[in-house]
């Protein structure tokens, strides 16, 4: 085997380990990666507790540098193991991987940027590949379509809710006044929105009988308002879903050429660029 073939085989094996969760080596790599991500997030959380950081600050700093260097190595290997690196670098996971790697380096020059390491939590989205939840991509596509089909109705509904909040907030301002905490119309509208969404912080509360009656009506109205968008999306989802359509399964195969994912289980070639998914890459 000449040096060129050896080089191609090395890159192919590296790509399989890093990108393919269907293989034993690939799954092990992803599991270790997730453990590393969780450990890094846990370190950042513990470091934010003054009493713990005072005792273990040196340990936290050294461990975080080790994890950052490992992530940096992983990022470099991901770039060099694909034929067209820009397809990974500018992809969703590529951007997330980069943003989750640089905070520790930035902390050397800028104070306070270390907390951005928490962005690594977004990398946990890779768990979908490991657990092969991508096999239900057909279901998620139906949900996305339902949300898109519902956006006009939901927009009109939210606009109506905003108008109601402005009207009722203004009424509460006139009824309760500054003595009850309704110091302005914007503050009253804020209270109305908080009450309408059944959050109820309790920082402002009506004291007059009429104000309490209107507040009760708003609270009851809130339960109905919450149910409306759910019904709209559910109706659209039911419309999108056809029982006679087979579920489209997808595997975790990633194209070595263009980094495309979500290929059908029976696919042998990338649906994006046509490159082979198996065998020599």
C-alpha positions in Angstrom: 0.0 0.0 0.0 1.6 3.3 -1.1 1.7 6.4 1.0 -1.3 8.0 -0.7 -3.5 5.0 0.0 -2.3 4.9 3.6 -3.1 8.5 4.0 -6.6 8.0 2.6 -7.2 5.0 4.8 -6.0 6.9 7.8 -8.5 9.8 7.1 -11.2 7.3 6.4 -10.7 5.5 9.7 -10.5 8.8 11.5 -13.7 10.0 9.9 -15.5 6.8 10.9 -14.5 7.1 14.5 -15.3 10.8 14.8 -18.5 11.1 12.7 -20.1 7.6 12.7 -22.1 6.7 15.8 -23.2 3.4 14.1 -19.8 1.9 14.6 -18.5 0.6 18.0 -15.5 2.9 17.8 -17.7 5.8 16.8 -20.2 5.2 19.5 -17.4 4.9 22.1 -15.9 8.2 20.9 -19.3 10.0 21.2 -20.0 8.6 24.6 -16.6 9.7 25.9 -17.1 13.1 24.3 -20.5 13.5 26.0 -18.9 12.6 29.4 -16.2 15.2 28.8 -18.8 17.8 27.9 -20.8 17.0 31.1 -17.6 17.2 33.2 -16.7 20.5 31.7 -20.2 22.0 32.4 -20.1 20.6 35.9 -16.7 22.3 36.5 -18.1 25.6 35.4 -21.1 25.3 37.7 -19.0 24.3 40.7 -16.5 27.1 39.9 -19.3 29.7 40.2 -19.8 28.7 43.9 -17.4 30.9 45.9 -16.9 28.5 48.7 -16.0 25.6 46.4 -13.9 27.7 44.1 -11.9 29.0 47.0 -10.8 25.4 47.8 -10.4 23.9 44.4 -9.7 26.8 42.1 -6.3 25.4 41.0 -7.8 22.0 40.3 -10.6 23.6 38.3 -8.3 25.7 36.2 -5.9 22.8 35.3 -8.8 20.4 34.6 -10.5 23.0 32.4 -7.3 23.6 30.4 -6.9 19.9 29.8 -10.5 19.6 28.6 -10.1 22.6 26.4 -7.0 21.2 24.8 -8.8 17.9 24.2 -11.7 19.8 22.6 -9.2 21.7 20.5 -7.6 18.5 19.3 -11.0 17.1 18.5 -12.0 20.2 16.5 -8.8 20.0 14.4 -9.3 16.2 13.8 -12.9 16.9 12.6 -11.6 19.5 10.2 -8.9 17.4 8.7 -10.9 14.2 8.4 -13.4 15.6 5.9 -12.7 16.4 2.3 -14.4 19.8 2.3 -13.6 21.3 5.8 -15.8 24.3 5.2 -18.9 22.2 5.2 -18.1 21.3 8.8 -16.6 24.6 10.0 -19.7 26.6 8.9 -22.3 23.9 9.9 -24.4 24.2 13.0 -22.3 21.7 15.0 -19.1 23.2 13.6 -19.9 26.7 14.9 -21.0 25.3 18.2 -17.8 23.2 18.5 -15.7 26.3 17.8 -17.6 28.6 20.2 -17.4 26.0 23.0 -13.6 25.7 22.5 -12.5 29.4 22.5 -13.9 30.7 25.9 -10.9 29.4 27.9 -8.5 30.9 25.5 -10.4 34.2 25.6 -10.3 34.2 29.4 -6.5 34.7 29.2 -7.1 38.1 27.6 -10.6 39.1 28.7 -12.0 38.8 32.2 -15.4 37.2 32.6 -15.5 35.3 29.3 -14.7 31.9 30.9 -18.4 31.5 31.8 -19.1 31.2 28.1 -17.8 27.6 28.5 -21.5 26.8 29.4 -22.1 27.0 25.6 -20.8 23.4 25.6 -24.2 22.4 26.8 -25.3 22.8 23.2 -22.9 20.1 22.2 -25.1 17.7 24.2 -27.4 17.7 21.2 -25.1 15.0 19.8 -26.9 12.6 22.2 -29.6 12.4 19.5 -27.1 10.7 17.2 -25.8 8.4 19.9 -29.2 7.2 20.9 -30.2 7.0 17.3 -33.1 9.3 17.9 -32.5 10.6 14.4 -34.5 7.5 13.3 -37.6 9.5 14.2 -36.6 12.4 12.0 -39.8 11.9 10.0 -41.8 12.7 13.1 -39.8 15.8 13.9 -40.1 17.0 10.3 -43.9 16.7 10.6 -43.8 18.8 13.8 -41.6 21.5 12.0 -44.0 21.6 9.1 -47.0 21.9 11.5 -45.3 24.8 13.3 -44.5 26.5 10.0 -48.1 26.0 8.8 -49.4 27.4 12.1 -47.3 30.5 12.2 -49.9 32.8 10.5 -52.7 31.7 12.9 -50.4 31.9 15.9 -49.1 35.3 14.9 -52.7 36.7 14.7 -53.5 35.0 18.0 -50.5 36.6 19.8 -51.3 40.0 18.3 -54.9 39.6 19.7 -53.4 38.7 23.1 -51.1 41.7 23.1 -54.1 44.0 22.3 -56.1 42.4 25.2 -53.1 42.9 27.5 -52.8 46.6 26.6 -56.5 47.2 27.1 -56.8 45.3 30.4 -53.5 46.7 31.6 -54.7 50.2 31.0 -58.0 49.5 32.8 -56.1 48.1 35.8 -53.9 51.2 35.9 -57.1 53.4 36.0 -58.7 51.2 38.7 -55.8 50.4 41.0 -53.4 53.4 40.5 -50.0 53.9 41.9 -51.0 53.0 45.5 -51.3 49.3 44.5 -48.1 49.3 42.5 -49.6 50.0 39.1 -47.4 53.0 38.6 -47.7 53.3 34.9 -49.5 51.7 31.9 -46.4 49.7 30.8 -46.1 48.3 34.3 -49.8 47.5 34.3 -49.5 45.8 30.9 -46.5 43.8 32.3 -48.7 42.7 35.2 -51.5 41.7 32.8 -49.1 39.6 30.7 -47.7 37.9 33.7 -51.2 37.1 35.1 -52.5 36.1 31.7 -49.7 33.5 31.3 -50.5 32.2 34.8 -46.9 33.0 35.9 -48.0 35.4 38.7 -44.8 36.7 40.2 -46.7 38.5 43.0 -44.7 41.7 42.8 -47.8 43.6 41.9 -51.4 42.7 43.1 -54.7 44.4 42.9 -56.3 45.5 46.2 -59.7 46.9 45.2 -62.7 44.5 44.7 -63.2 45.5 41.1 -59.5 45.1 40.4 -59.5 41.6 42.0 -62.5 40.6 40.0 -60.8 41.7 36.7 -57.7 39.9 37.8 -59.7 36.7 38.4 -61.2 37.0 34.9 -57.7 37.4 33.4 -56.4 34.3 35.3 -59.3 32.2 34.0 -58.8 33.6 30.5 -55.2 32.7 30.7 -55.9 28.9 30.8 -58.0 29.2 27.6 -55.3 31.3 25.9 -52.6 28.7 26.7 -54.8 26.0 25.2 -55.4 27.8 21.9 -51.9 27.6 20.3 -51.7 24.0 21.4 -54.9 23.2 19.6 -53.7 25.1 16.4 -50.4 23.2 16.3 -52.1 19.9 17.1 -54.6 20.3 14.3 -51.8 21.2 11.8 -49.7 18.2 13.0 -52.6 15.9 12.5 -53.1 17.3 9.0 -49.4 16.8 8.2 -49.3 13.2 9.4 -50.6 10.6 7.0 -51.1 7.1 8.2 -50.4 5.6 4.8 -46.9 7.2 4.6 -44.1 5.0 5.8 -41.8 6.3 8.6 -38.6 7.5 7.1 -35.8 6.1 9.2 -32.4 7.7 9.1 -29.0 6.5 10.3 -26.0 8.4 11.7 -24.0 8.1 8.5 -22.1 11.4 7.8 -20.8 12.0 4.2 -17.1 12.3 4.3 -17.2 14.7 1.3 -19.8 17.3 2.2 -20.7 16.5 5.9 -24.3 15.9 5.0 -26.4 13.8 7.5 -29.9 12.2 7.8 -29.5 9.6 5.1 -32.0 6.8 4.7 -31.1 3.5 6.2 -30.8 1.9 2.8 -28.7 4.7 1.2 -25.3 3.9 -0.2 -24.7 7.4 -1.6 -25.0 10.9 -0.2 -28.3 12.5 -1.2 -26.5 15.9 -1.3 -23.3 15.3 -3.3 -23.6 11.7 -4.5 -20.5 10.6 -2.8 -20.4 7.0 -1.5 -21.3 6.5 2.1 -19.6 3.1 2.6 -16.4 1.5 1.6 -13.4 3.5 0.5 -13.9 7.2 1.2 
